[in-house]
Amino acid sequence: MRNILAIAQRELKAYFASPIAYVVMGIFALVFGAFFYSILQFFVRQSLQGAQFGPSSINVNQMMIRPVILNTSIVVLFTVPLLTMRTFAEEKRSGTIELLLTSPITDWELVLGKFLGAVSLFGITLLVTLVDVAVLFYFGNPEWKQIATSYLGLLLMASCFIAVGLFISSLTKNQIVAGFITFAAFLLLWILNWFGESPIITALSITDHFEDFTKGIIDTKHLLYYASFIGFGLFLTAKSIDAERWNG
């Protein structure tokens, strides 16, 4: 566990030593804020119109938080490739991968450390957006549980994408190539349910499993799906690193 945390800390420092962390956090916070205040204006107009006709049944979580989170989830497609494209590709390009592979750490410790570093940065990015959400608590009384489950869903979905991104990054020395391939893979996973509504596609669709979280629902089948998805992505990455070790 100590090796995993050391690698995760190394990754976080590398993110903040380059523009990547600031670009990702800036883009995410800017787009989240734009969605938030745009939907907030619509919500205020609807509330004022509803007040003219008596007591209103407008729900701040359903009309404010859920649309913001659903719209923001699209931003994950663009920001996560920036987090993962350099993880292994840059190590290969600079030659530092050889030092990592000859150090007293296992493939799984290396993979889990990099995964934890990327997930930690995304978690920090989500925390930044809570500044906007705090406005709702200052002026109103939204249900914090639905907000918490929505953020949990975002973190789990991003973790799945990070696991895939790590695997793709481990296959190439060019981080730009890794970034584009990762985005293409994410896009395919995102539009999977466009190809039909069969039980298999529904079970595999990453967006279908995400929607319940925005409703405040935590279902064990969704947690199992995300855990399995992340585990499989990390397994493929570990196998790719193991092949790199033997080829080296």
C-alpha positions as CSV (number, residue, x, y, z in Angstrom):
1,M,0.0,0.0,0.0
2,R,2.9,2.3,0.7
3,N,4.2,1.9,-2.8
4,I,0.8,2.7,-4.3
5,L,0.4,5.9,-2.3
6,A,3.9,6.9,-3.2
7,I,3.2,6.5,-6.9
8,A,-0.1,8.3,-6.5
9,Q,1.6,11.2,-4.8
10,R,4.2,11.3,-7.6
11,E,1.4,11.4,-10.2
12,L,-0.4,14.3,-8.4
13,K,2.8,16.3,-8.2
14,A,3.5,15.7,-11.9
15,Y,0.0,16.9,-12.8
16,F,0.4,20.1,-10.8
17,A,4.0,20.6,-12.1
18,S,2.5,20.8,-15.6
19,P,-0.4,22.8,-17.0
20,I,-2.6,19.6,-17.1
21,A,-4.1,19.9,-13.6
22,Y,-4.9,23.6,-14.1
23,V,-6.4,23.1,-17.6
24,V,-8.6,20.2,-16.5
25,M,-9.8,22.0,-13.3
26,G,-10.3,25.3,-15.2
27,I,-12.2,23.8,-18.1
28,F,-14.4,21.6,-15.8
29,A,-15.1,24.5,-13.4
30,L,-15.9,26.9,-16.2
31,V,-18.3,24.6,-18.0
32,F,-19.9,23.5,-14.8
33,G,-20.4,27.1,-13.8
34,A,-21.9,28.0,-17.2
35,F,-24.4,25.1,-17.0
36,F,-25.2,25.9,-13.4
37,Y,-26.0,29.6,-13.8
38,S,-27.8,29.0,-17.1
39,I,-30.1,26.4,-15.6
40,L,-30.4,28.5,-12.4
41,Q,-31.8,31.4,-14.4
42,F,-34.4,29.0,-16.0
43,F,-35.2,27.6,-12.6
44,V,-35.8,31.0,-11.1
45,R,-38.1,32.0,-13.9
46,Q,-40.1,28.8,-13.5
47,S,-40.3,29.4,-9.8
48,L,-41.6,32.9,-10.2
49,Q,-44.2,31.8,-12.8
50,G,-45.3,29.0,-10.5
51,A,-45.6,31.4,-7.5
52,Q,-48.2,33.4,-9.5
53,F,-50.6,30.5,-9.5
54,G,-50.3,29.4,-5.9
55,P,-48.1,26.9,-4.1
56,S,-45.5,25.4,-6.4
57,S,-44.3,21.8,-6.5
58,I,-41.0,22.8,-8.2
59,N,-38.2,20.5,-7.0
60,V,-34.7,22.1,-6.9
61,N,-33.0,18.8,-7.2
62,Q,-34.9,17.6,-10.2
63,M,-35.0,20.9,-12.0
64,M,-31.6,22.2,-11.0
65,I,-29.1,19.6,-9.8
66,R,-30.0,16.7,-12.1
67,P,-29.8,18.7,-15.4
68,V,-26.5,20.3,-14.3
69,I,-25.0,16.9,-13.5
70,L,-26.3,15.3,-16.7
71,N,-24.9,18.1,-18.8
72,T,-21.6,18.2,-16.9
73,S,-21.1,14.5,-17.4
74,I,-20.4,15.1,-21.1
75,V,-17.4,17.2,-20.1
76,V,-15.8,14.1,-18.7
77,L,-15.4,12.8,-22.2
78,F,-13.0,15.8,-23.0
79,T,-11.2,16.2,-19.7
80,V,-10.3,12.6,-18.6
81,P,-8.2,11.9,-21.8
82,L,-6.0,14.9,-20.7
83,L,-5.5,13.1,-17.4
84,T,-4.6,9.7,-18.7
85,M,-2.8,10.3,-22.1
86,R,0.5,11.0,-20.5
87,T,0.4,8.4,-17.6
88,F,2.4,5.7,-19.4
89,A,3.0,7.2,-22.8
90,E,5.2,9.9,-21.4
91,E,7.1,7.4,-19.2
92,K,7.8,5.4,-22.4
93,R,8.9,8.4,-24.4
94,S,11.2,9.8,-21.7
95,G,12.6,6.3,-20.8
96,T,11.5,6.5,-17.1
97,I,9.3,3.5,-17.6
98,E,12.5,1.3,-17.5
99,L,13.3,2.7,-14.0
100,L,9.8,2.0,-12.8
101,L,9.8,-1.6,-14.2
102,T,13.2,-2.3,-12.6
103,S,12.2,-0.8,-9.2
104,P,11.0,-3.0,-6.4
105,I,7.3,-2.5,-7.2
106,T,4.8,-4.8,-8.8
107,D,2.8,-4.1,-12.0
108,W,-0.4,-3.8,-9.9
109,E,1.2,-1.3,-7.5
110,L,2.3,0.8,-10.5
111,V,-1.1,0.7,-12.2
112,L,-3.1,1.3,-9.0
113,G,-0.8,4.2,-8.0
114,K,-1.3,5.9,-11.3
115,F,-5.0,5.2,-11.2
116,L,-5.4,6.6,-7.7
117,G,-3.4,9.7,-8.7
118,A,-5.7,10.4,-11.7
119,V,-8.8,9.7,-9.7
120,S,-7.6,12.0,-6.9
121,L,-7.1,14.9,-9.3
122,F,-10.6,14.4,-10.7
123,G,-12.0,14.3,-7.2
124,I,-10.3,17.6,-6.4
125,T,-11.8,19.0,-9.6
126,L,-15.3,18.0,-8.4
127,L,-14.7,19.6,-5.1
128,V,-14.0,22.9,-6.9
129,T,-17.5,22.8,-8.4
130,L,-19.0,22.7,-4.9
131,V,-18.5,26.5,-4.7
132,D,-21.4,26.8,-7.2
133,V,-23.6,24.2,-5.4
134,A,-23.1,26.1,-2.1
135,V,-25.2,28.9,-3.6
136,L,-28.2,26.7,-3.5
137,F,-27.7,25.9,0.2
138,Y,-27.3,29.6,1.0
139,F,-30.6,30.6,-0.7
140,G,-32.5,27.4,-0.4
141,N,-32.7,23.9,1.1
142,P,-31.9,21.3,-1.5
143,E,-31.6,17.6,-0.7
144,W,-27.9,17.0,0.0
145,K,-28.2,13.2,-0.5
146,Q,-29.2,13.5,-4.1
147,I,-26.3,15.9,-4.7
148,A,-23.9,13.5,-3.0
149,T,-25.1,10.5,-5.1
150,S,-24.8,12.6,-8.3
151,Y,-21.2,13.4,-7.5
152,L,-20.6,9.8,-6.6
153,G,-21.9,8.8,-10.0
154,L,-19.7,11.3,-11.7
155,L,-16.6,10.0,-9.8
156,L,-17.4,6.4,-10.6
157,M,-18.0,7.1,-14.3
158,A,-14.8,9.1,-14.6
159,S,-13.0,6.3,-12.8
160,C,-14.1,3.8,-15.5
161,F,-12.9,6.2,-18.2
162,I,-9.6,6.6,-16.3
163,A,-9.1,2.8,-16.2
164,V,-9.6,2.6,-20.0
165,G,-7.4,5.6,-20.6
166,L,-4.6,4.1,-18.6
167,F,-4.7,1.0,-20.7
168,I,-4.6,2.9,-24.0
169,S,-1.8,5.1,-22.7
170,S,0.2,1.9,-21.9
171,L,0.0,0.9,-25.6
172,T,1.8,3.9,-27.1
173,K,4.8,6.3,-26.6
174,N,2.9,9.2,-28.1
175,Q,0.6,10.9,-25.6
176,I,-1.3,12.9,-28.3
177,V,-2.1,9.6,-30.0
178,A,-3.2,8.2,-26.7
179,G,-5.4,11.2,-26.0
180,F,-7.2,10.9,-29.3
181,I,-7.7,7.1,-29.1
182,T,-8.9,7.5,-25.5
183,F,-11.5,10.1,-26.5
184,A,-12.7,7.9,-29.4
185,A,-13.1,5.0,-27.0
186,F,-15.0,7.1,-24.5
187,L,-17.3,8.4,-27.3
188,L,-18.1,4.8,-28.3
189,L,-18.9,3.9,-24.8
190,W,-21.1,7.0,-24.4
191,I,-23.2,6.3,-27.5
192,L,-23.4,2.6,-27.0
193,N,-27.1,2.7,-26.2
194,W,-27.8,4.5,-29.6
195,F,-27.3,1.1,-31.3
196,G,-30.4,-0.4,-29.8
197,E,-32.2,-1.1,-26.5
198,S,-31.4,-4.8,-26.1
199,P,-30.8,-6.1,-22.5
200,I,-27.1,-6.6,-23.3
201,I,-26.6,-3.1,-24.6
202,T,-28.5,-1.6,-21.6
203,A,-26.4,-3.7,-19.2
204,L,-23.1,-2.5,-20.8
205,S,-24.1,1.2,-21.4
206,I,-22.1,3.4,-19.1
207,T,-24.7,6.2,-19.3
208,D,-27.7,4.1,-18.4
209,H,-25.9,3.1,-15.1
210,F,-25.1,6.7,-14.4
211,E,-28.7,8.1,-14.6
212,D,-30.0,6.6,-11.4
213,F,-27.2,8.3,-9.4
214,T,-28.6,11.7,-10.6
215,K,-32.0,10.7,-9.1
216,G,-30.5,10.0,-5.7
217,I,-30.6,6.2,-6.2
218,I,-27.6,4.0,-5.3
219,D,-28.2,0.5,-6.7
220,T,-25.9,-2.4,-6.1
221,K,-26.1,-3.5,-9.7
222,H,-24.7,-0.1,-10.8
223,L,-21.9,-0.3,-8.2
224,L,-21.0,-3.8,-9.3
225,Y,-21.0,-2.7,-12.9
226,Y,-18.6,0.2,-12.2
227,A,-16.4,-1.9,-10.0
228,S,-16.2,-4.7,-12.7
229,F,-15.5,-2.1,-15.4
230,I,-12.7,-0.5,-13.4
231,G,-11.2,-3.8,-12.4
232,F,-11.2,-5.1,-16.1
233,G,-9.6,-1.9,-17.3
234,L,-6.9,-2.0,-14.7
235,F,-6.4,-5.8,-15.4
236,L,-5.7,-5.0,-19.1
237,T,-3.3,-2.2,-18.1
238,A,-1.4,-4.5,-15.7
239,K,-1.1,-7.1,-18.5
240,S,0.1,-4.5,-20.9
241,I,2.8,-3.4,-18.4
242,D,3.8,-7.0,-17.8
243,A,4.3,-7.4,-21.6
244,E,6.4,-4.3,-21.6
245,R,8.5,-5.7,-18.8
246,W,9.1,-8.9,-20.7
247,N,9.8,-7.1,-24.0
248,G,12.3,-4.8,-22.2
